Amino acid sequence: MEAPLKFTAPNITLPLGLEIGHIVFHALNKVEITLCILMVITLVFAKPKGKSSFIIYGIIALILILQTLWLFPLLDERTMQVIKGTAKPYSNLHIIYIVFDSTKIILLFALGVILAKQNLKTE
């Protein structure tokens, strides 16, 4: 929600909005990495039944790695091109980011449901 809303604020120029977005998205990425590490620790200690929890976690972690090491550098480069005025008119990078994030949300929900069901059955 933050990304498009910041551009509606008075006196926010495109370069300033893009620089704010750069800072926000990289900060959120660091939070996600931290939570991903905490999740693997939690999964190791919780010892969920079956492989599905670990497979879902692995897919979430893979998406996060792809975002961090592949997509964010491309988005950073595009941001600099837009600020300089040299960017191509269209890029599908933001759509890829939205698909990745949406997939993570769905998988996190599924993981939560699976783990909740397992915990309810054992009690």
Residue pairs with C-beta under 8 A, 6 or more apart in sequence:
2 21
2 24
3 21
3 24
6 12
6 17
6 20
6 21
7 14
7 17
12 20
14 82
14 83
15 82
15 83
18 79
18 82
18 83
19 79
19 83
21 79
22 76
22 79
25 72
25 75
26 72
29 67
29 68
29 72
32 64
33 64
33 68
36 60
36 61
36 64
39 57
39 60
40 57
40 61
43 53
43 54
43 57
46 115
48 54
48 114
48 115
48 118
49 118
52 114
53 111
53 114
53 115
53 118
56 107
56 110
56 111
56 114
57 111
59 103
59 107
60 104
60 107
60 108
60 111
63 100
63 103
63 104
64 104
66 100
67 97
67 100
71 93
71 96
71 97
71 100
74 93
75 93
75 94
75 97
78 87
78 91
78 93
81 87
81 88
